[in-house]
Amino acid sequence: MRTPGAVTIKRASEIDSMRGAGRILAGILDVLHAELRPGTTTGALDEIAERMIRDAGAVPSFKGYGSNPPFPGSICASINDEVVHGIPSPRRRLAEGDVVSIDIGCILDGWHADCARTWIIGSAPREVIELVDATRRGMEAGIAAARAGNRLGDVGHAIETVAHEHGYGIVRPFVGHGIGRSMHEDPQVPNYGAPGTGLRIEAGMCFAIEPMFNLGGDDVFVADDNWTVRTSDGGLSAHFENTIAVTEDGPEILTER
């Protein structure tokens, strides 16, 4: 069913299908995390992810998505100053100290789930570790605010507050989103906002909440491949994402085991 403004309200059975897709992704991310080491290629990670998605009876959400050109991978693998939408490649090898964001989505029985994690290869300076940790906490704060009766501005404000506590840049052109039968549905879920503003959240709404914080300014640009988003000042970036369902008892994370 649909609310005014074309925001979908999911039935319990539909959320259950999304939960199944989310569990597949959570399991794959555990495997990919174990594969992260110097010398591993992002192309190899992509091959593992696609095989596991298909073996689970699902379909990669990302592969062939969009145009000019269609996205070629089943994961996005973004390294260091790459914010999101990095294209996996057999020529891209991970190195000690790299900050690696893996974004992954799949479709199970017609329903989508979408999630992302950021990890560090080996050791890194404290400021890098803190960036990754704060971005995860920003996601968690946004999820906690995604309760029936709150508004989307409450979600964005919760995320933004975590970023501002540490002086991090917040990526503004790329935001969270509704999710369900399509990977990107209404509404947009910005990672910034004013409390008490925006769409009122209802039970049955499903969102992908995904802050991207930069160790520097807010500004980003899209590289010549028409996909990879990078920080304008070359600062490192981190990205976390979970798909959630809003229930009467609060938000339920669908992309964790």
C-alpha positions in Angstrom: 0.0 0.0 0.0 1.1 3.6 -0.4 0.8 6.7 1.7 0.3 10.2 0.1 3.6 11.1 -1.6 4.2 7.5 -2.8 6.0 6.4 0.4 5.3 2.7 0.7 4.1 1.0 3.9 5.2 -2.6 4.0 3.2 -5.6 5.3 4.8 -8.0 7.8 5.2 -10.6 5.1 7.0 -8.1 2.8 9.3 -7.0 5.6 10.1 -10.7 6.2 11.3 -11.0 2.6 13.5 -8.0 3.1 14.8 -9.5 6.3 15.8 -12.6 4.4 17.7 -10.5 1.8 19.4 -8.6 4.6 20.6 -11.7 6.4 22.2 -12.8 3.1 24.1 -9.6 2.9 25.2 -9.7 6.6 26.7 -13.1 6.0 28.5 -12.0 2.9 30.0 -9.0 4.7 31.3 -11.3 7.4 33.1 -13.3 4.7 34.4 -10.2 2.8 35.7 -8.7 6.1 37.8 -11.9 6.6 39.3 -11.5 3.1 40.5 -8.0 3.7 44.3 -8.0 3.7 47.1 -6.3 1.8 47.3 -7.6 -1.8 43.6 -8.7 -2.0 41.9 -7.1 -5.1 38.5 -5.5 -5.0 37.7 -7.6 -8.1 38.2 -10.8 -6.0 35.9 -9.4 -3.3 33.3 -8.7 -6.0 33.5 -12.3 -7.3 33.0 -13.7 -3.9 30.0 -11.5 -3.2 28.3 -12.2 -6.5 28.8 -16.0 -6.1 27.4 -15.9 -2.6 24.4 -13.8 -3.5 23.4 -16.1 -6.4 24.1 -19.3 -4.4 21.6 -17.9 -1.8 18.9 -17.7 -4.5 19.1 -13.9 -4.7 20.2 -11.4 -7.4 22.8 -8.6 -7.0 21.0 -5.2 -6.8 24.0 -3.2 -8.1 25.1 -5.2 -11.2 23.8 -3.5 -14.3 22.2 -0.7 -12.3 21.9 2.7 -13.9 23.3 3.9 -17.2 26.2 5.8 -18.8 27.5 3.2 -18.0 25.6 0.6 -16.1 27.4 -0.3 -12.8 29.6 -3.3 -13.5 30.0 -4.9 -10.1 27.9 -6.6 -7.4 29.6 -4.5 -4.7 30.9 -1.0 -4.5 34.4 -0.9 -3.1 35.6 2.6 -2.2 39.1 3.2 -0.8 40.5 6.1 1.2 39.2 9.4 -0.4 36.6 7.5 -2.4 33.3 8.1 -0.7 30.9 5.7 -2.4 30.2 3.8 -5.7 33.8 2.7 -6.2 34.0 0.2 -9.1 35.7 -3.1 -8.1 38.6 -4.2 -10.2 41.1 -7.1 -10.4 43.8 -4.4 -10.8 42.9 -2.6 -7.5 44.9 -4.1 -4.7 44.4 -3.3 -1.0 47.4 -1.9 0.9 48.3 -1.6 4.6 46.4 1.3 6.2 43.7 1.6 3.5 40.2 2.6 4.5 37.8 0.4 2.6 34.1 0.8 2.3 32.1 -2.1 1.0 28.5 -1.4 -0.1 26.3 -4.3 -1.2 22.7 -5.0 -2.1 20.6 -7.9 -3.2 17.1 -8.8 -4.3 15.3 -11.8 -2.8 11.8 -12.7 -4.0 11.5 -9.2 -5.5 12.5 -7.4 -2.3 15.7 -5.4 -1.8 18.1 -5.0 1.1 21.2 -2.7 1.1 24.0 -2.2 3.5 27.6 -0.9 3.8 30.5 -1.2 6.2 33.9 0.5 6.4 37.1 -1.3 7.6 40.7 -0.4 8.0 43.4 -2.7 6.5 45.9 -3.3 9.3 46.8 -0.4 11.5 46.0 3.3 11.1 46.4 6.6 12.9 44.0 7.3 15.8 42.2 10.0 13.7 41.3 7.5 11.0 40.1 4.9 13.6 37.9 7.6 15.2 36.5 8.6 11.8 35.3 5.1 11.1 33.9 4.6 14.6 32.1 8.0 14.5 30.5 7.2 11.1 29.2 3.9 12.5 27.8 5.7 15.6 26.2 8.3 13.3 24.3 5.5 11.5 23.3 4.0 14.9 22.0 7.4 16.1 20.0 7.9 12.9 18.5 4.4 13.2 17.6 5.1 16.8 15.7 8.2 15.8 13.7 6.4 13.1 10.7 5.7 15.2 7.0 6.0 14.4 5.9 9.5 15.2 9.3 11.1 14.7 10.1 13.0 11.5 12.9 12.5 8.9 14.5 15.7 10.2 15.0 14.0 13.5 17.0 11.2 11.8 19.2 13.6 9.9 19.8 15.8 12.9 20.8 12.7 15.0 23.4 11.8 12.3 24.6 15.3 11.8 25.1 15.8 15.6 27.6 13.0 15.7 29.6 14.4 12.8 29.6 17.9 14.2 30.9 16.7 17.6 34.1 15.7 15.8 34.2 18.4 13.1 33.8 15.9 10.2 32.5 16.8 6.8 29.0 15.4 5.9 28.4 14.2 2.4 25.2 16.0 1.3 24.5 15.1 -2.3 24.3 11.4 -1.5 21.7 10.4 1.1 19.7 7.5 2.5 16.5 6.4 1.0 13.3 4.4 1.1 13.7 0.8 0.0 11.4 -2.2 -0.9 10.4 -3.4 -4.3 13.0 -0.9 -5.6 16.4 -0.3 -4.3 15.8 3.5 -4.2 12.3 4.5 -3.2 10.8 7.7 -1.7 11.6 9.3 0.6 15.1 10.6 0.6 16.7 10.3 4.0 19.4 13.1 4.4 22.3 12.8 6.9 21.5 16.3 8.1 18.4 18.1 9.1 16.4 20.1 11.7 14.4 18.3 14.5 10.7 18.1 14.0 10.8 18.7 10.2 10.1 16.5 7.2 8.0 13.5 6.6 6.3 11.9 9.7 7.6 8.4 10.1 5.1 5.5 10.3 5.3 1.9 11.3 5.8 -0.2 8.1 8.2 2.3 6.4 11.6 0.9 5.4 14.7 3.0 5.0 18.3 2.5 4.1 20.1 4.9 6.5 23.7 5.6 5.4 25.9 8.4 6.7 29.1 9.3 4.9 31.6 11.3 7.0 34.8 12.9 5.7 38.0 13.7 7.5 37.9 17.1 6.0 35.2 19.2 4.2 31.8 18.3 2.9 32.5 18.7 -0.8 32.7 15.7 -3.2 32.8 15.1 -6.9 32.1 12.3 -9.4 35.2 10.9 -11.1 35.6 10.3 -14.8 34.2 6.8 -14.6 30.8 8.5 -13.9 30.4 6.4 -10.7 33.1 6.8 -8.1 32.5 9.7 -5.7 35.6 11.3 -4.1 36.2 14.0 -1.6 37.2 17.3 -3.2 40.0 17.9 -0.7 41.4 14.4 -0.8 40.4 13.6 2.8 39.5 10.1 3.9 35.9 9.1 4.0 33.8 6.4 5.8 30.4 5.0 5.0 28.0 2.8 7.0 24.5 1.7 6.0 21.8 -0.6 7.3 18.3 -1.3 5.9 15.7 -0.9 8.7 12.0 -1.5 9.1 10.0 0.9 11.4 7.9 -1.1 13.8 5.5 -0.1 16.6 8.2 -1.1 19.0 11.0 0.9 17.3 13.4 0.4 14.4 14.4 -3.2 13.4 17.7 -3.6 11.6 17.2 -6.0 8.7 20.8 -6.3 7.5 22.4 -7.8 10.6 22.6 -11.5 11.5 
